[in-house]
Protein backbone atom coordinates (compact mmCIF):
# COMPACT_ATOMS: atom_id res chain seq x y z
CA UNK A 1 0.00 0.00 0.00
CA UNK A 2 1.12 3.54 -0.70
CA UNK A 3 2.12 5.74 2.21
CA UNK A 4 0.04 8.79 3.06
CA UNK A 5 2.11 11.38 1.21
CA UNK A 6 1.96 9.70 -2.24
CA UNK A 7 -1.80 9.37 -1.90
CA UNK A 8 -2.04 13.07 -1.09
CA UNK A 9 0.06 13.92 -4.16
CA UNK A 10 -2.11 11.65 -6.32
CA UNK A 11 -5.21 13.43 -5.02
CA UNK A 12 -3.77 16.79 -6.11
CA UNK A 13 -2.80 15.35 -9.49
CA UNK A 14 -6.28 13.90 -9.89
CA UNK A 15 -7.76 17.39 -9.56
CA UNK A 16 -5.27 18.84 -12.06
CA UNK A 17 -5.87 16.09 -14.62
CA UNK A 18 -9.63 16.59 -14.21
CA UNK A 19 -9.37 20.28 -15.14
CA UNK A 20 -7.63 19.34 -18.38
CA UNK A 21 -10.06 16.52 -19.15
CA UNK A 22 -13.03 18.85 -18.72
CA UNK A 23 -11.54 21.73 -20.71
CA UNK A 24 -13.94 22.13 -23.66
CA UNK A 25 -11.41 23.16 -26.34
CA UNK A 26 -10.80 20.70 -29.15
CA UNK A 27 -8.52 20.61 -32.19
CA UNK A 28 -6.12 23.21 -30.80
CA UNK A 29 -2.96 21.19 -31.60
CA UNK A 30 -3.88 20.68 -35.28
CA UNK A 31 -2.86 17.00 -35.15
CA UNK A 32 -5.83 16.24 -32.90
CA UNK A 33 -8.16 17.95 -35.35
CA UNK A 34 -6.77 15.88 -38.24
CA UNK A 35 -7.24 12.65 -36.26
CA UNK A 36 -10.86 13.57 -35.59
CA UNK A 37 -11.46 14.49 -39.25
CA UNK A 38 -10.01 11.23 -40.60
CA UNK A 39 -11.85 9.20 -37.94
CA UNK A 40 -15.10 10.90 -38.97
CA UNK A 41 -14.40 10.04 -42.60
CA UNK A 42 -13.88 6.38 -41.64
CA UNK A 43 -17.04 6.38 -39.52
CA UNK A 44 -19.05 7.74 -42.47
CA UNK A 45 -17.66 5.03 -44.76
CA UNK A 46 -15.75 7.54 -46.91
CA UNK A 47 -12.36 5.88 -46.45
CA UNK A 48 -9.12 7.02 -44.88
CA UNK A 49 -8.86 10.52 -46.26
CA UNK A 50 -8.64 14.12 -45.14
CA UNK A 51 -12.10 15.32 -46.10
CA UNK A 52 -11.53 18.77 -44.59
CA UNK A 53 -9.12 19.81 -47.36
CA UNK A 54 -10.40 21.61 -50.48
CA UNK A 55 -8.94 18.76 -52.53
CA UNK A 56 -9.78 15.72 -50.44
CA UNK A 57 -6.83 13.37 -50.43
CA UNK A 58 -5.89 10.01 -48.87
CA UNK A 59 -4.14 10.26 -45.53
CA UNK A 60 -0.60 8.95 -46.01
CA UNK A 61 1.21 10.84 -43.25
CA UNK A 62 -0.33 9.48 -40.04
CA UNK A 63 -0.81 5.70 -39.67
CA UNK A 64 -4.38 4.48 -39.53
CA UNK A 65 -4.68 2.76 -36.14
CA UNK A 66 -5.53 5.74 -33.96
CA UNK A 67 -8.29 7.12 -36.25
CA UNK A 68 -9.72 3.59 -36.38
CA UNK A 69 -9.86 3.53 -32.59
CA UNK A 70 -11.73 6.85 -32.64
CA UNK A 71 -14.40 5.58 -35.05
CA UNK A 72 -16.63 4.07 -32.28
CA UNK A 73 -16.82 7.48 -30.61
CA UNK A 74 -18.26 9.01 -33.78
CA UNK A 75 -20.86 6.21 -33.85
CA UNK A 76 -21.79 6.84 -30.21
CA UNK A 77 -22.31 10.56 -30.79
CA UNK A 78 -22.22 13.03 -33.65
CA UNK A 79 -21.42 15.92 -31.30
CA UNK A 80 -17.82 17.06 -31.61
CA UNK A 81 -17.36 17.94 -27.93
CA UNK A 82 -18.72 14.55 -26.83
CA UNK A 83 -16.48 12.67 -29.25
CA UNK A 84 -13.49 14.72 -28.14
CA UNK A 85 -14.19 14.08 -24.45
CA UNK A 86 -14.44 10.33 -25.05
CA UNK A 87 -11.16 10.43 -26.97
CA UNK A 88 -9.48 12.38 -24.16
CA UNK A 89 -10.81 9.91 -21.62
CA UNK A 90 -9.36 7.08 -23.71
CA UNK A 91 -5.96 8.83 -23.70
CA UNK A 92 -6.20 9.19 -19.92
CA UNK A 93 -6.86 5.45 -19.50
CA UNK A 94 -3.90 4.68 -21.77
CA UNK A 95 -1.78 7.00 -19.63
CA UNK A 96 -2.76 5.09 -16.50
CA UNK A 97 -1.60 1.84 -18.15
CA UNK A 98 1.67 3.49 -19.17
CA UNK A 99 2.24 4.87 -15.65
CA UNK A 100 1.63 1.40 -14.20
CA UNK A 101 4.02 -0.29 -16.65
CA UNK A 102 6.67 2.38 -16.11
CA UNK A 103 6.35 2.09 -12.33
CA UNK A 104 6.85 -1.66 -12.51
CA UNK A 105 9.81 -1.22 -14.84
CA UNK A 106 11.53 1.28 -12.53
CA UNK A 107 10.81 -0.69 -9.39
CA UNK A 108 11.50 -4.25 -10.52
CA UNK A 109 13.42 -4.29 -13.81
CA UNK A 110 15.72 -1.38 -13.03
CA UNK A 111 15.90 -2.04 -9.31
CA UNK A 112 14.93 1.42 -8.02
CA UNK A 113 12.73 -0.12 -5.32
CA UNK A 114 11.16 2.44 -3.02
CA UNK A 115 12.52 5.31 -5.09
CA UNK A 116 10.31 4.28 -8.01
CA UNK A 117 7.32 5.97 -6.32
CA UNK A 118 8.87 9.44 -6.23
CA UNK A 119 10.26 8.87 -9.74
CA UNK A 120 6.84 8.10 -11.20
CA UNK A 121 5.19 10.98 -9.36
CA UNK A 122 7.77 13.31 -10.92
CA UNK A 123 6.85 12.01 -14.37
CA UNK A 124 3.11 12.14 -13.72
CA UNK A 125 3.33 15.72 -12.44
CA UNK A 126 5.14 17.02 -15.52
CA UNK A 127 3.01 19.27 -17.79
CA UNK A 128 3.94 17.13 -20.80
CA UNK A 129 2.40 14.05 -19.16
CA UNK A 130 -0.70 15.98 -18.17
CA UNK A 131 -1.13 17.44 -21.64
CA UNK A 132 -0.65 14.18 -23.55
CA UNK A 133 -2.82 12.20 -21.13
CA UNK A 134 -5.76 14.55 -21.68
CA UNK A 135 -5.50 15.17 -25.44
CA UNK A 136 -6.94 13.53 -28.53
CA UNK A 137 -3.53 12.20 -29.51
CA UNK A 138 -2.06 8.69 -29.79
CA UNK A 139 1.04 9.43 -27.70
CA UNK A 140 0.01 7.74 -24.46
CA UNK A 141 -1.26 4.63 -26.22
CA UNK A 142 1.98 4.55 -28.23
CA UNK A 143 4.02 4.82 -25.03
CA UNK A 144 2.09 2.04 -23.29
CA UNK A 145 2.27 -0.36 -26.27
CA UNK A 146 5.97 0.29 -26.84
CA UNK A 147 6.96 -0.20 -23.21
CA UNK A 148 4.74 -3.28 -22.92
CA UNK A 149 6.40 -4.85 -25.96
CA UNK A 150 9.93 -4.09 -24.72
CA UNK A 151 9.19 -5.48 -21.24
CA UNK A 152 7.73 -8.69 -22.65
CA UNK A 153 10.99 -9.46 -24.45
CA UNK A 154 13.39 -8.27 -21.74
CA UNK A 155 11.55 -10.09 -18.95
CA UNK A 156 11.41 -13.22 -21.07
CA UNK A 157 15.19 -13.25 -21.30
CA UNK A 158 15.60 -12.16 -17.65
CA UNK A 159 13.96 -15.43 -16.58
CA UNK A 160 17.01 -17.31 -17.85
CA UNK A 161 15.19 -18.73 -20.84
CA UNK A 162 14.18 -17.32 -24.19
CA UNK A 163 10.65 -15.92 -24.43
CA UNK A 164 8.04 -18.36 -25.66
CA UNK A 165 6.59 -18.11 -29.16
CA UNK A 166 3.41 -16.65 -27.67
CA UNK A 167 5.40 -13.97 -25.87
CA UNK A 168 7.26 -13.12 -29.07
CA UNK A 169 4.00 -12.95 -31.02
CA UNK A 170 2.46 -10.65 -28.44
CA UNK A 171 5.57 -8.46 -28.30
CA UNK A 172 5.58 -8.20 -32.10
CA UNK A 173 1.87 -7.39 -32.09
CA UNK A 174 2.31 -4.59 -29.55
CA UNK A 175 5.34 -3.19 -31.40
CA UNK A 176 3.42 -3.31 -34.69
CA UNK A 177 0.47 -1.50 -33.12
CA UNK A 178 2.86 1.15 -31.77
CA UNK A 179 4.31 1.58 -35.28
CA UNK A 180 0.77 1.99 -36.64
CA UNK A 181 0.33 4.85 -34.18
CA UNK A 182 3.63 6.65 -34.68
CA UNK A 183 6.23 5.80 -37.32
CA UNK A 184 9.02 6.36 -34.80
CA UNK A 185 7.94 3.01 -33.36
CA UNK A 186 10.46 1.61 -35.86
CA UNK A 187 13.16 2.30 -33.23
CA UNK A 188 11.76 -0.39 -30.92
CA UNK A 189 11.29 -2.81 -33.81
CA UNK A 190 14.94 -2.45 -34.88
CA UNK A 191 16.13 -2.71 -31.25
CA UNK A 192 14.19 -5.94 -30.73
CA UNK A 193 15.42 -7.42 -34.02
CA UNK A 194 19.03 -6.67 -33.01
CA UNK A 195 18.44 -8.19 -29.58
CA UNK A 196 16.92 -11.37 -30.97
CA UNK A 197 19.67 -11.62 -33.56
CA UNK A 198 22.27 -11.57 -30.79
CA UNK A 199 20.48 -13.69 -28.19
CA UNK A 200 18.04 -16.04 -29.92
CA UNK A 201 17.95 -15.79 -33.70
CA UNK A 202 15.47 -18.71 -33.88
CA UNK A 203 12.73 -16.42 -32.57
CA UNK A 204 13.67 -13.65 -35.00
CA UNK A 205 11.88 -15.01 -38.07
CA UNK A 206 8.60 -15.40 -36.18
CA UNK A 207 8.86 -11.85 -34.78
CA UNK A 208 9.43 -10.46 -38.29
CA UNK A 209 6.56 -12.52 -39.73
CA UNK A 210 4.07 -11.04 -37.26
CA UNK A 211 5.42 -7.55 -37.99
CA UNK A 212 4.98 -8.03 -41.72
CA UNK A 213 1.42 -9.35 -41.40
CA UNK A 214 0.28 -6.44 -39.24
CA UNK A 215 2.26 -3.53 -40.70
CA UNK A 216 2.26 -4.67 -44.33
CA UNK A 217 -1.20 -3.32 -45.27
CA UNK A 218 -0.35 0.18 -44.05
CA UNK A 219 2.97 0.19 -45.94
CA UNK A 220 1.15 -0.94 -49.08
CA UNK A 221 -1.43 1.84 -48.61
CA UNK A 222 1.33 4.42 -48.35
CA UNK A 223 3.11 3.05 -51.41
CA UNK A 224 -0.03 2.86 -53.55
CA UNK A 225 -1.27 6.40 -52.81
CA UNK A 226 0.84 9.10 -54.37
CA UNK A 227 1.25 12.18 -52.21
CA UNK A 228 0.80 15.67 -53.70
CA UNK A 229 3.76 17.95 -54.32
CA UNK A 230 1.77 21.14 -53.72
CA UNK A 231 3.67 23.29 -51.20
CA UNK A 232 0.60 23.71 -48.97
CA UNK A 233 -0.78 20.16 -49.25
CA UNK A 234 2.68 18.65 -48.70
CA UNK A 235 2.33 19.23 -44.94
CA UNK A 236 -0.61 16.82 -44.80
CA UNK A 237 1.08 13.95 -46.67
CA UNK A 238 3.97 11.50 -46.45
CA UNK A 239 5.98 13.93 -48.59
CA UNK A 240 6.39 16.14 -45.53
CA UNK A 241 8.99 13.61 -44.37
CA UNK A 242 11.12 14.14 -47.50
CA UNK A 243 13.27 16.70 -45.68
CA UNK A 244 12.06 15.79 -42.23
CA UNK A 245 15.48 14.70 -41.02
CA UNK A 246 18.85 16.43 -41.01
CA UNK A 247 20.44 13.89 -43.35
CA UNK A 248 18.08 14.74 -46.22
CA UNK A 249 20.12 17.26 -48.18
CA UNK A 250 21.10 19.66 -45.40
CA UNK A 251 24.61 21.11 -45.22
CA UNK A 252 27.07 20.04 -42.54
CA UNK A 253 26.58 23.30 -40.63
CA UNK A 254 22.79 22.88 -40.79
CA UNK A 255 23.05 19.29 -39.56
CA UNK A 256 25.18 20.40 -36.63
CA UNK A 257 22.72 23.20 -35.88
CA UNK A 258 19.72 20.85 -35.93
CA UNK A 259 21.36 18.18 -33.74
CA UNK A 260 22.74 20.65 -31.20
CA UNK A 261 19.47 22.55 -30.90
CA UNK A 262 17.49 19.32 -30.60
CA UNK A 263 19.74 18.46 -27.68
CA UNK A 264 18.98 21.85 -26.11
CA UNK A 265 15.25 21.32 -26.70
CA UNK A 266 15.44 17.90 -25.05
CA UNK A 267 17.68 18.54 -22.05
CA UNK A 268 15.15 20.52 -19.96
CA UNK A 269 12.83 17.49 -20.05
CA UNK A 270 15.53 14.96 -19.16
CA UNK A 271 14.85 15.44 -15.46
CA UNK A 272 11.05 15.89 -15.12
CA UNK A 273 9.84 19.19 -13.65
CA UNK A 274 13.25 20.88 -13.76
CA UNK A 275 11.70 23.58 -15.99
CA UNK A 276 9.68 24.66 -12.96
CA UNK A 277 12.99 25.72 -11.36
CA UNK A 278 14.28 27.62 -14.38
CA UNK A 279 15.47 27.14 -17.95
CA UNK A 280 19.21 27.42 -17.30
CA UNK A 281 19.24 25.02 -14.31
CA UNK A 282 17.03 22.65 -16.32
CA UNK A 283 19.54 22.53 -19.19
CA UNK A 284 22.53 22.05 -16.87
CA UNK A 285 20.89 19.37 -14.76
CA UNK A 286 19.49 17.76 -17.90
CA UNK A 287 22.99 17.51 -19.38
CA UNK A 288 24.24 15.76 -16.25
CA UNK A 289 21.17 13.53 -16.34
CA UNK A 290 21.92 12.61 -19.95
CA UNK A 291 25.46 11.57 -19.04
CA UNK A 292 24.10 9.49 -16.15
CA UNK A 293 21.63 7.84 -18.54
CA UNK A 294 24.34 6.59 -20.86
CA UNK A 295 26.44 5.53 -17.88
CA UNK A 296 23.49 3.59 -16.51
CA UNK A 297 22.97 1.90 -19.89
CA UNK A 298 26.64 0.87 -19.82
CA UNK A 299 26.35 -0.50 -16.28
CA UNK A 300 23.41 -2.75 -17.26
CA UNK A 301 24.76 -3.67 -20.69
CA UNK A 302 24.98 -7.39 -19.79
CA UNK A 303 21.50 -7.69 -18.31
CA UNK A 304 18.17 -8.24 -20.08
CA UNK A 305 17.30 -4.60 -19.38
CA UNK A 306 19.95 -3.71 -21.96
CA UNK A 307 17.20 -4.13 -24.58
CA UNK A 308 15.57 -1.00 -23.14
CA UNK A 309 18.91 0.75 -23.43
CA UNK A 310 19.26 -0.19 -27.11
CA UNK A 311 15.73 1.03 -27.75
CA UNK A 312 16.44 4.33 -25.97
CA UNK A 313 19.67 4.93 -27.93
CA UNK A 314 18.02 4.25 -31.32
CA UNK A 315 14.98 6.34 -30.39
CA UNK A 316 17.15 9.25 -29.26
CA UNK A 317 19.21 8.95 -32.44
CA UNK A 318 16.08 9.52 -34.54
CA UNK A 319 15.03 12.49 -32.43
CA UNK A 320 18.46 14.11 -32.62
CA UNK A 321 18.42 14.24 -36.44
CA UNK A 322 14.70 15.00 -36.86
CA UNK A 323 14.02 18.54 -38.02
CA UNK A 324 11.39 19.30 -35.42
CA UNK A 325 11.55 20.08 -31.66
CA UNK A 326 11.54 16.62 -30.00
CA UNK A 327 10.04 17.28 -26.54
CA UNK A 328 6.62 15.72 -27.11
CA UNK A 329 8.09 12.67 -28.85
CA UNK A 330 10.88 12.25 -26.31
CA UNK A 331 8.32 11.68 -23.58
CA UNK A 332 7.61 8.06 -24.57
CA UNK A 333 11.02 6.98 -23.26
CA UNK A 334 11.36 9.39 -20.32
CA UNK A 335 10.79 6.64 -17.71
CA UNK A 336 13.53 4.60 -19.41
CA UNK A 337 16.09 7.41 -19.66
CA UNK A 338 15.24 8.59 -16.14
CA UNK A 339 15.61 5.06 -14.77
CA UNK A 340 19.01 4.57 -16.39
CA UNK A 341 20.04 8.03 -15.14
CA UNK A 342 19.08 7.00 -11.59
CA UNK A 343 21.20 3.84 -11.94
CA UNK A 344 24.16 5.88 -13.21
CA UNK A 345 23.76 8.43 -10.41
CA UNK A 346 23.49 5.65 -7.84
CA UNK A 347 26.93 4.37 -8.78
CA UNK A 348 28.39 7.87 -8.43
CA UNK A 349 26.74 8.42 -5.04
CA UNK A 350 28.12 5.13 -3.78
CA UNK A 351 31.62 6.28 -4.69
CA UNK A 352 30.96 9.68 -3.12
CA UNK A 353 29.80 8.06 0.11
CA UNK A 354 33.05 6.17 0.36
CA UNK A 355 35.12 9.25 -0.43
CA UNK A 356 33.23 11.92 1.53
CA UNK A 357 31.31 9.91 4.09
CA UNK A 358 27.84 10.58 2.65
CA UNK A 359 26.04 8.03 4.76
CA UNK A 360 22.59 9.34 3.97
CA UNK A 361 22.96 9.77 0.22
CA UNK A 362 19.52 8.19 -0.36
CA UNK A 363 17.86 10.78 1.85
CA UNK A 364 19.56 13.62 -0.01
CA UNK A 365 18.42 12.24 -3.35
CA UNK A 366 14.86 11.78 -2.07
CA UNK A 367 14.78 15.30 -0.60
CA UNK A 368 15.95 16.80 -3.92
CA UNK A 369 13.35 14.80 -5.86
CA UNK A 370 10.58 15.78 -3.44
CA UNK A 371 11.46 19.49 -3.73
CA UNK A 372 11.39 19.12 -7.52
CA UNK A 373 7.99 17.45 -7.27
CA UNK A 374 6.60 20.30 -5.16
CA UNK A 375 7.91 22.88 -7.66
CA UNK A 376 6.27 20.94 -10.49
CA UNK A 377 2.94 20.73 -8.66
CA UNK A 378 2.99 24.46 -7.97
CA UNK A 379 3.48 25.15 -11.68
CA UNK A 380 0.79 22.58 -12.58
CA UNK A 381 -1.76 24.33 -10.40
CA UNK A 382 -1.02 27.64 -12.13
CA UNK A 383 -1.30 26.06 -15.60
CA UNK A 384 -4.54 24.34 -14.61
CA UNK A 385 -5.96 27.68 -13.50
CA UNK A 386 -5.11 29.23 -16.89
CA UNK A 387 -6.69 26.21 -18.59
CA UNK A 388 -9.85 26.61 -16.53
CA UNK A 389 -10.03 30.34 -17.33
CA UNK A 390 -9.40 30.08 -21.08
CA UNK A 391 -11.09 26.75 -21.78
CA UNK A 392 -8.01 25.73 -23.77
CA UNK A 393 -5.33 23.46 -22.23
CA UNK A 394 -1.91 25.03 -21.71
CA UNK A 395 1.35 23.63 -20.36
CA UNK A 396 3.09 26.94 -19.81
CA UNK A 397 2.57 30.30 -18.14
CA UNK A 398 1.08 31.59 -21.40
CA UNK A 399 -2.64 30.88 -21.86
CA UNK A 400 -3.79 28.97 -24.90
CA UNK A 401 -5.93 30.42 -27.64
CA UNK A 402 -9.41 31.55 -26.64
CA UNK A 403 -11.95 28.77 -27.10
CA UNK A 404 -14.72 31.36 -26.86
CA UNK A 405 -13.18 33.25 -29.77
CA UNK A 406 -13.15 30.12 -31.94
CA UNK A 407 -16.76 29.37 -31.07
CA UNK A 408 -17.90 32.88 -32.01
CA UNK A 409 -15.86 32.91 -35.22
CA UNK A 410 -17.30 29.52 -36.16
CA UNK A 411 -20.82 30.84 -35.51
CA UNK A 412 -20.16 33.85 -37.77
CA UNK A 413 -18.77 31.59 -40.51
CA UNK A 414 -21.81 29.30 -40.40
CA UNK A 415 -24.18 32.27 -40.60
CA UNK A 416 -22.37 34.47 -43.11
CA UNK A 417 -20.49 32.30 -45.60
CA UNK A 418 -21.73 29.92 -48.29
CA UNK A 419 -21.24 26.21 -47.70
CA UNK A 420 -18.81 26.03 -50.61
CA UNK A 421 -16.54 28.66 -48.99
CA UNK A 422 -12.93 27.61 -48.46
CA UNK A 423 -11.15 28.78 -45.32
CA UNK A 424 -7.49 29.51 -44.81
CA UNK A 425 -6.55 29.06 -41.16
CA UNK A 426 -3.98 27.68 -38.78
CA UNK A 427 -6.47 25.21 -37.24
CA UNK A 428 -8.31 24.31 -40.44
CA UNK A 429 -9.47 20.82 -39.28
CA UNK A 430 -11.10 22.37 -36.21
CA UNK A 431 -12.96 24.97 -38.26
CA UNK A 432 -14.14 22.25 -40.63
CA UNK A 433 -15.52 20.25 -37.69
CA UNK A 434 -17.24 23.37 -36.33
CA UNK A 435 -18.56 24.83 -39.60
CA UNK A 436 -18.44 22.09 -42.30
CA UNK A 437 -16.41 24.52 -44.45
CA UNK A 438 -13.35 23.01 -46.04
CA UNK A 439 -10.03 24.65 -45.30
CA UNK A 440 -6.27 24.52 -45.50
CA UNK A 441 -3.36 26.11 -43.64
CA UNK A 442 -2.63 29.55 -45.08
CA UNK A 443 1.10 28.96 -45.44
CA UNK A 444 3.66 26.38 -46.33
CA UNK A 445 5.98 25.09 -43.63
CA UNK A 446 9.76 25.02 -43.34
CA UNK A 447 10.61 23.55 -39.91
CA UNK A 448 14.31 24.35 -40.31
CA UNK A 449 13.67 28.06 -40.81
CA UNK A 450 10.97 28.15 -38.14
CA UNK A 451 12.91 26.50 -35.33
CA UNK A 452 16.60 26.38 -36.16
CA UNK A 453 17.50 29.52 -38.10
CA UNK A 454 16.93 33.24 -37.75
CA UNK A 455 14.49 33.39 -40.63
CA UNK A 456 12.23 35.93 -42.24
CA UNK A 457 8.50 35.19 -42.78
CA UNK A 458 9.02 34.41 -46.47
CA UNK A 459 11.60 31.74 -45.56
CA UNK A 460 9.51 30.10 -42.85
CA UNK A 461 6.01 30.34 -44.34
CA UNK A 462 6.39 31.52 -47.93
CA UNK A 463 6.48 34.84 -49.75
CA UNK A 464 3.64 37.23 -50.48
CA UNK A 465 3.70 36.12 -54.12
CA UNK A 466 3.47 32.48 -53.06
CA UNK A 467 0.58 33.26 -50.73
CA UNK A 468 -1.27 34.94 -53.60
CA UNK A 469 -0.67 31.98 -55.91
CA UNK A 470 -1.80 29.42 -53.36
CA UNK A 471 -4.91 31.34 -52.31
CA UNK A 472 -6.03 31.35 -55.95
CA UNK A 473 -5.00 27.72 -56.54
CA UNK A 474 -6.97 26.40 -53.55
CA UNK A 475 -9.81 28.93 -54.01
CA UNK A 476 -9.54 30.26 -50.46
CA UNK A 477 -12.26 32.85 -49.98
CA UNK A 478 -11.92 33.57 -46.25
CA UNK A 479 -8.77 33.80 -44.14
CA UNK A 480 -9.11 33.28 -40.39
CA UNK A 481 -6.36 35.07 -38.47
CA UNK A 482 -5.58 34.09 -34.86
CA UNK A 483 -2.68 34.73 -32.45
CA UNK A 484 -1.48 31.10 -32.85
CA UNK A 485 -0.46 30.78 -29.20
CA UNK A 486 1.81 27.76 -28.87
CA UNK A 487 2.63 27.72 -32.59
CA UNK A 488 5.95 28.95 -33.91
CA UNK A 489 4.12 30.12 -37.05
CA UNK A 490 2.53 32.82 -34.90
CA UNK A 491 5.85 34.68 -34.87
CA UNK A 492 5.91 34.93 -38.67
CA UNK A 493 2.38 34.99 -40.08
CA UNK A 494 1.22 38.44 -38.83
CA UNK A 495 4.02 40.15 -40.80
CA UNK A 496 3.33 38.03 -43.86
CA UNK A 497 -0.41 38.73 -43.79
CA UNK A 498 0.12 42.44 -43.10
CA UNK A 499 2.37 42.76 -46.13
CA UNK A 500 -0.03 40.75 -48.27
CA UNK A 501 -2.95 42.99 -47.23
CA UNK A 502 -0.98 46.12 -48.11
CA UNK A 503 -0.05 44.83 -51.56
CA UNK A 504 -3.57 43.58 -52.34
CA UNK A 505 -5.87 46.11 -50.66
CA UNK A 506 -8.62 45.68 -53.20
CA UNK A 507 -8.75 41.90 -52.69
CA UNK A 508 -8.81 41.78 -48.86
CA UNK A 509 -11.70 42.94 -46.73
CA UNK A 510 -12.10 42.65 -42.95
CA UNK A 511 -15.47 40.96 -42.27
CA UNK A 512 -15.35 40.04 -38.59
CA UNK A 513 -13.25 40.95 -35.57
CA UNK A 514 -13.53 39.42 -32.11
CA UNK A 515 -13.29 41.45 -28.91
CA UNK A 516 -9.60 40.58 -28.92
CA UNK A 517 -8.41 42.09 -32.23
CA UNK A 518 -5.90 39.28 -32.88
CA UNK A 519 -8.90 37.13 -33.89
CA UNK A 520 -10.31 38.25 -37.21
CA UNK A 521 -11.85 36.95 -40.43
CA UNK A 522 -10.99 38.44 -43.81
CA UNK A 523 -12.79 37.90 -47.08
CA UNK A 524 -10.56 37.36 -50.11
CA UNK A 525 -11.85 38.37 -53.55
CA UNK A 526 -10.00 35.96 -55.79
CA UNK A 527 -10.94 37.83 -58.96
CA UNK A 528 -9.10 40.89 -57.63
CA UNK A 529 -5.84 39.04 -56.98
C-alpha positions, -999 to +999 in steps of 0.1 A: +000+000+000+011+035-007+021+057+022+000+088+031+021+114+012+020+097-022-018+094-019-020+131-011+001+139-042-021+116-063-052+134-050-038+168-061-028+153-095-063+139-099-078+174-096-053+188-121-059+161-146-096+166-142-094+203-151-076+193-184-101+165-191-130+188-187-115+217-207-139+221-237-114+232-263-108+207-292-085+206-322-061+232-308-030+212-316-039+207-353-029+170-352-058+162-329-082+179-354-068+159-382-072+127-363-109+136-356-115+145-392-100+112-406-119+092-379-151+109-390-144+100-426-139+064-416-170+064-395-190+077-425-177+050-448-157+075-469-124+059-465-091+070-449-089+105-463-086+141-451-121+153-461-115+188-446-091+198-474-104+216-505-089+188-525-098+157-504-068+134-504-059+100-489-041+103-455-006+089-460+012+108-432-003+095-400-008+057-397-044+045-395-047+028-361-055+057-340-083+071-362-097+036-364-099+035-326-117+069-326-144+056-350-166+041-323-168+075-306-183+090-338-209+062-339-218+068-302-223+106-308-222+130-337-214+159-313-178+171-316-174+179-279-187+145-268-165+127-292-135+147-281-142+141-244-144+103-250-112+104-270-095+124-242-108+099-216-094+071-237-060+088-237-062+092-199-069+055-195-039+047-218-018+070-196-028+051-165-016+018-182+017+035-192+022+049-157+016+014-142+040-003-166+067+024-161+064+021-123+068-017-125+098-012-148+115+013-125+108-007-094+115-042-105+134-043-138+157-014-130+159-020-093+149+014-080+127-001-053+112+024-030+125+053-051+103+043-080+073+060-063+089+094-062+103+089-097+068+081-112+052+110-094+078+133-109+069+120-144+031+121-137+033+157-124+051+170-155+030+193-178+039+171-208+024+140-192-007+160-182-011+174-216-006+142-235-028+122-211-058+146-217-055+152-254-069+135-285-035+122-295-021+087-298+010+094-277+000+077-245-013+046-262+020+045-282+040+048-250+021+020-233+023-004-263+060+003-268+070-002-232+047-033-229+064-049-260+099-041-247+092-055-212+077-087-227+110-095-245+134-083-217+115-101-189+114-132-211+152-133-213+156-122-176+140-154-166+170-173-179+152-187-208+142-173-242+107-159-244+080-184-257+066-181-292+034-167-277+054-140-259+073-131-291+040-129-310+025-106-284+056-085-283+056-082-321+019-074-321+023-046-296+053-032-314+034-033-347+005-015-331+029+011-318+043+016-353+008+020-366+003+049-342+036+066-347+062+058-373+090+064-348+079+030-334+105+016-359+132+023-332+118-004-309+113-028-338+149-024-349+161-027-313+142-059-307+154-074-340+190-067-330+184-082-296+169-114-310+197-116-336+223-116-308+205-137-282+180-160-299+179-158-337+155-187-339+127-164-326+137-137-350+119-150-381+086-154-362+089-119-348+094-105-383+066-125-397+041-110-373+054-076-380+050-080-417+014-093-414+003-064-392+023-035-407+023-047-443-012-033-453-004+002-440+030+002-459+011-009-491-014+018-486+013+044-484+031+031-514+000+029-536-013+064-528+008+091-544+012+122-522+008+157-537+038+180-543+018+211-537+037+233-512+006+237-490-008+202-493+027+187-487+023+192-449-006+168-448+011+140-467+040+115-465+060+139-486+064+161-455+090+136-444+111+141-475+133+167-457+121+158-422+155+147-410+188+164-410+204+139-433+181+147-462+201+173-482+211+197-454+246+211-452+271+200-425+266+233-406+228+229-408+231+193-396+252+204-366+227+232-359+197+208-359+214+182-337+227+207-312+195+226-309+175+193-306+197+185-277+190+218-261+152+213-267+154+179-251+177+185-220+151+205-200+128+175-200+155+150-192+148+154-155+110+159-151+098+192-137+132+209-138+117+236-160+097+247-130+130+257-114+143+276-144+155+271-180+192+274-173+192+250-143+170+226-163+195+225-192+225+221-169+209+194-148+195+178-179+230+175-194+242+158-163+212+135-163+219+126-199+255+116-190+241+095-161+216+078-185+243+066-209+264+055-179+235+036-165+230+019-199+266+009-198+263-005-163+234-027-173+248-037-207+250-074-198+215-077-183+182-082-201+173-046-194+199-037-220+172-041-246+156-010-231+189+007-234+193-002-271+157+010-277+164+043-260+197+049-279+180+043-313+150+063-304+172+092-293+192+090-324+161+095-345+150+125-324+185+141-326+184+142-364+147+150-369+140+185-380+114+193-354+116+201-317+115+166-300+100+173-265+066+157-271+081+127-289+109+123-263+083+117-236+076+081-246+110+070-233+114+094-203+108+066-177+135+046-194+161+074-197+152+086-161+156+051-148+190+046-164+200+080-151+191+070-116+212+038-119+242+059-132+238+084-104+235+056-078+269+044-088+284+079-084+267+084-050+281+051-038+316+063-047+310+097-031+298+081+001+330+062+004+351+093-004+332+119+015+313+099+041+278+106+027+260+080+048+226+093+040+230+098+002+195+082-004+179+108+018+196+136+000+184+122-034+149+118-021+148+153-006+159+168-039+133+148-059+106+158-034+115+195-037+114+191-075+080+174-073+066+203-052+079+229-077+063+209-105+029+207-087+030+245-080+035+251-117+008+226-126-018+243-104-010+276-121-013+261-156-045+243-146-060+277-135-051+292-169-067+262-186-099+266-165-100+303-173-094+301-211-111+268-218-080+257-238-053+235-222-019+250-217+013+236-204+031+269-198+026+303-181+011+316-214-026+309-219-038+290-249-059+304-276-094+315-266-120+288-271-147+314-269-132+333-298-131+301-319-168+294-311-179+329-320-159+329-352-173+295-362-208+308-355-202+338-378-188+316-405-218+293-404-242+323-406-224+345-431-205+323-456-217+299-483-212+262-477-188+260-506-165+287-490-129+276-485-112+288-453-075+295-448-065+291-412-040+277-388-065+252-372-083+243-404-095+208-393-111+224-362-130+250-383-141+222-406-155+202-377-172+234-363-186+248-396-184+221-423-164+245-444-134+230-460-100+246-453-063+245-455-034+261-436-026+296-451+011+290-454+037+264-463+060+251-436+098+250-433+106+235-399+143+243-403+137+281-408+110+281-381+129+265-353+166+264-362+175+295-381+169+332-378+145+334-406+122+359-422+085+352-428+090+344-465+116+317-456+095+301-429+060+303-443+064+315-479+065+348-498+036+372-505+037+361-541+035+325-531+006+333-507-013+349-536-007+320-559-018+294-534-049+313-523-060+313-560-050+277-565-070+264-535-098+289-540-095+303-505-123+329-500-119+336-463-088+338-441-091+333-404-064+351-385-056+341-349-027+347-324-015+311-329-005+308-292+018+278-289+026+277-326+059+289-339+041+301-370+025+328-349+058+347-349+059+349-387+024+350-401+012+384-388+040+402-408+033+380-439-004+387-438+001+424-431+024+428-461+000+408-483-029+430-472-010+461-481-001+448-516-036+436-523-059+461-507-086+457-532-087+419-527-088+418-489-117+429-467-121+426-429-155+410-423-154+400-386-132+409-356-135+394-321-133+415-289-096+406-289-084+421-322-059+393-329-089+371-339-103+383-372-119+369-404-110+384-438-128+379-471-106+374-501-118+384-535-100+360-558-109+378-590-091+409-576-058+390-570 
